[in-house]
Amino acid sequence: MMKIYDYQYFLNVIVKSRQENIESLIRNRDSLYESFEIPKKNGMREIHTPVKNDEGKKLVWVQKNLYQNFLCKLPVATPAHGFVKGKNYQTFLGPHLGKSFFMRLDIENFFPSFSLELLDTVLQEHIENDLARFDVIQLCTLHDKLPQGICTSPVLSNVLFRRVDQRILKYCQTIEEGRRQNYDSELKQGERMVICYTRYADDLLFSSNCFDFEENLNFLRMIRRILKENGFLINKQKTVMGREKVVLNGYVLDNKLHLSRKKLQNIRRILYFFRDKSSEQYRIDRNLFPSPTAPDRENVLKKILQDLSSLDLQNHSEKIIFDSVAKLIQYLCGYRSWLIAVLQTGDGKDSVDKKIRRFLEHIELLLKELEKYESKTIEE
């Protein structure tokens, strides 16, 4: 287990900065961040990022060093899959494939729920030098909270949540040991009755072949109690229980991992909007894009974006508005990354995998045209 014993080691090896620079960053910390809000399903999420000036760049440099040279080397619990090297959303869902019963929980205001007291208590295990520990806490917090938007918060959330993960895992094992005899007759040969638990940031997922979460609500109550004792609350509106399959963030989880039709609806509408309707094969209607020399080019582009926005595309119940080609490109790139990640979980032979590949091909064609148009616009 990595530890920091000496303050000079902290300065020279971990953050690679002088003491006066660290003190200046901490002293002026409140002025080194800019904030903005992004929509989420039930309100807005506040994001904080370092300002884009010399002092902001120094803060980013120190935080990146702190992350790379220390924080990412601290132990996290095995159920954690978000922000962990070698793990991702697919590894988070993978252990639950083929299970019969599911329960998904969401923690409200995840990052702001970590207290300074918890941060100090946990870091005492890894940083014995008091001044170094004080500096780490100050460099990684804003208004006494973990700010969402900087590189240290995600990894710190896993480190701080480690004991909660372990306690939940232990409780799952206790339930298994206490009830295994009741389910022996129902188990397949060589199979154990296991309550599987994984976590991706604020998403907690449980599954089992024999333990029905809807019929055993005391399990939910105990998980809620464990979380509450550690300062976390469950978002009741996002609590999901299911049998045979469960839908999470656009994925359908049953015997295998695939996509929900609802998640694909937006991209279908966008691709159809730009499709050349006169062609039997999928082609982009290049006539939609105004020539760089067209006198009414701005108005034509504005009309395209308005028509696209009128398709009533939804993201977490929020209507998506495209006010620029750049925003549309960004949106398509996000979809492309998501589809690629899903494709990596399949074997390439399934019909769903083939459908994903077609979507990716069409998105690539559209992106190629949009980026070509955007580059001409910038040149002009």
N, C-alpha and C positions, 0 to 999 in steps of 0.2 A: 504494500500500500504506500503510495507516494505521500510524503509529508514535507512541510516547510518548517524548518527549525530556526533558520537564521534570516534576519531581515535583509542583509546584503545579498544573500542567495536569492531571495525574492526579487530584489531589484535587478541584479545582474543576469540571472538565469531565467526567471519566470516572465517578468514584464519588460525586461531589457530597457530600463529607463532610469533616470536619476531621481533621487528623492524629491528634489525641488519641483520637477515636472509632475510627479504624482500628486504632490501637495497642491499644486496649481490647478490640476484637473479636478481634484476633489473640492477645492475651495470655490471654483466657478462652475461646478457641475450643473446646477439648475439652468444656466444659460447656454449649455452645450448641447441641448436637445431641442428638436422641433417635433411637434406632434400633429397628427391628423387622424381622422376617423374613417373606418371602413365598415360597411354594413354587414351585420350578421343576422341570423334568423330572427332573433328577438331583440333588436336594437342595434347599437353601434359598438364597435370595438376600437379602443384607442391605441394607436401605434406611436411609439417614440423612436426616433432615429437621431443619431448625432448630426449636428449642423455641418454643412459643407464648407467650412473654413479651416484655417490652419489648426486651430485648437480642436475642432471637431475631428479632424484627421488624426491628431495625436491621440485623442480618446479612443478612436477606432483601432489604432495601432496597438495601444496598450491592452485593450479588451481582447483583440485577436491573439496577442501573445499569451495573455492569461488563459484563454481558451485552449490554445494549441499546446502550451507547455505545462499546463497543470489541470484545468478543470476536466478536460476530456479524458484524463487518465484516472479519474476518481471512480470508485466502484458504483455500479447501479444494479438494481434488482433484475433478475431474469425476465419478469413479465414486461419490462419496459422495452418498447420497440421504436418509439418516436425519438429522433435526434440521436440515435445510437449507431455507430459505425457498423456496417454490414447488415443492418436491419432497416425495414421500411414498412409501408402500410400493408404490403402483401404478406410479409412475415408476421405482422400483427394479426392478420386474418387467418393465415394458413393453418395454425394448430386447431382451428375450429371446424375445418372442413369435414363433412360427413356426420356431424353431431345432430342430435335430435331436438335438443332444447337450447334456447339462447336467451341471454339477457344482456342488454347494452345500457350502460349508465354514462351520463355526461356530468362533469364537474362544472359548477358555475364559477365564472371569473377565476379561472385556474391560476394564471400568473400572479394577479394581485392578492391571492389568498395566502401566499407564503409570507410569514411574518419575519421581522428582523430577529426576533428571539429564536425562531427555528433556524434561521440562517446562521446565526452566531453559534448555536448549540452544535449543529452538524459540522460546521467548519472547524470547530475546536478539535475534532477528531483528526483533521488533516493539516491544520496550521497551528503550530504551537506558539509561534511568535505573535504576541498580541498586536503589535503595530502592523505586521503584515496582514493579519486577519482583518483588522480595522480597514485597511486600504482596500482589500478585496471586496469587502461588503460595500464600501462607499463607491467603488468603481462599477459595481454590478447592480446597484439599486438607484431608484429615482423616487423621491417622495416616500421613502421607506418601503418601496415595493419593487418586485422584479419587473422592469419595463419590457413590454412586448415589442420587439423590433430590433433588439441588439443580440449579438452572437452568443453572449454568455447566459442569457436567461433560459433557453431551452435545455442546455446541458445541466445547469444548476437545478432546474425543476426536477430532473430525474434523480440527481444526487439527493436533493431534499426530500423527495417522495419515496426514497428507497425503503425506509422503515415501514411506511404505510403499505407499499407493495408487498413487503415480506409478511406483514401482519395479515393482509388479505389472503395471501397465498397459504399461510399457515392455517387460517380459518377454513379455506377450501379443503385442505388436507385433513383437517379434523372432521369435517362433515363426511368426507370420503371414508375415513376409518370407522366412524360411528355408524354409518348406514350400509357399508359394503355387504354385510351378511343378508340384509333385506333384499338386495338386488342380485345376489349370486345366481338365482334361477333365471334371471332375465338377461344375463350377460352372455355374449357370444364366447365360444371357446377361446381361451387365452386373452380375453379382454378384461380390463379393470374398469370399475366405475370411477371415473375421474371427472372432477369439476375443473375444467381448463380455464385459466385466467391469463389474459394479456392486456397491456395498456399502451395506447398511443396518445401521448400528451394527456388531454383531459377526457379521452374516450376509454372507458373500461368495458371489456367484453368477457362474458362468461359463457361456457357451453358445457353440455354433458349429454351422454347417451341415455341416462336413466333418471337424472335429477330434474324434475319439472319445476322450474323457477316460479311459475304462476301458481302452482299448488303448494309451494313452500315459501310463502312470503316472509317468513322469519329470516330467511337468508338475506333478502333485500334489506330488511330492517337492520340486520347486523352489519352489513356493509355500510349502510348509511351512518350507523353509529360509529364505526371505525373512522370513517371520513370526518364526521363532525367533531370527534375528539381531537382530531389533528387540524381543525380549522377549515375544513372543506364541506361544501354543501352540494347536494345533487340537484341538477336541473330536472325537475319532475316531468316537464313537458317533453324532454328528450329521452325519458326512460322507455326502452323497447323490450318487450318479451315476445318470443315467437317459438313456433314448433316447425321442425323440418327445414325452415329457411328464415333468414333475416336480411333486411336491406339496410346497408350502412353507407352513407356518402357516395351513392351511385353504384355500389357493388351489391350483387345478390349473392349471399353465402348459403349454399346448401351442400350438395355432394362435391361441388367444385365452385370456383370463384368466377363469376361473370358479371356483366353489366346490366343495370336496370334500364328498362325502356325509357323511363322518365328522364334519366340522366342524359340519354342520347337524343332526346327530342330537340333540344336547342341546336345541336350541331347539325342534325338532319335539316332543320328549317333554314339554317344559314347556307348550307351546301346547295339546297334546292333553289334558294333565292339567287345564287350566282350561276346556276347551271344553265348551259345553252339548251333551251327547250327544244330546239330544232334537231338536236342530235340524239341518236339512240344510245350512244355511249356517253359516259360522263365527260363533259368538257366545260370549261369556263367560258361564259359569254363575255368575250373581251369588249364587245360593243357597249357594255355597261360602263366601262371606264372612259371618262372624257380624255381626249388628247391633251398633252401638256400645253399645246398651242391654242386649244379651244378658248374662245373669248368668254364663254359662260361656264368655264370649267368648275369654278368654285360653287356655283349654284347647282350644277349637275351632281357634284360630289355630295353637297349638302342634302340633296334630294335622295340620293342612294342611302346615306346614313339614316335619314329620317324613315325611309321605307323599311330599312333593316330593323330599326328600333321599334317600329310599329308591329313587328311580328310577335310581340308580347312574350319575349324570352324571359324566363324567370331564373333567378339565382337566390335560393333561400327566401322565396316569397318576395324578393325585390326585383322590380323590372329592370332589365339590362338596357342601358342607353349607350349607343355608340356615337360619340361626338367627334371622333377622328379616326382616320385609317389606322393610325398607330395603336389606338385602343383595340380595334378589331384584330389587328395582328397579334397583339399581346394576348387577347382572349383565345384565339385559335392556337397559339403556341402552348398555352396552358392546357387546352384540351388534348393537343398532340402528346404532351408529356404524360398526361394521365393515361391515355390509350396505350402508349408504349409500355408504361409500367404494368398495366393489366395484361398486355400481351406476353410479358415476361413470365407470367404465372402459368401459361398454357403450354401445350405441346406442339402447337402449330398445325395440328390436324383437325381440330374441332371446327364445326361450322361457325361457332361464335368467334373463334380466332380468325377465321377467314374474313368474317364480316368486319372485324376490327381492322384488319389489314386494308380492306377496301376503304374504310373511313380514313385511315391514315394516308392512303394514296391521294384521296380527294382533297384532304386538308392540305397536303403538300402542294398540290396543283394550285389551289386557291392562294396559299401563302406565297408561292412563287410569283403569281400575278400581282398580288397586293404589294409585296416588297419591291417588285420591279417598278410599279407605279409610284410607290412612296419615294424610292430613290430618285426617280425623274423629277418628282415634285421638289425634293430637297435641292437638286441641282439647279432647278429653275430659280 
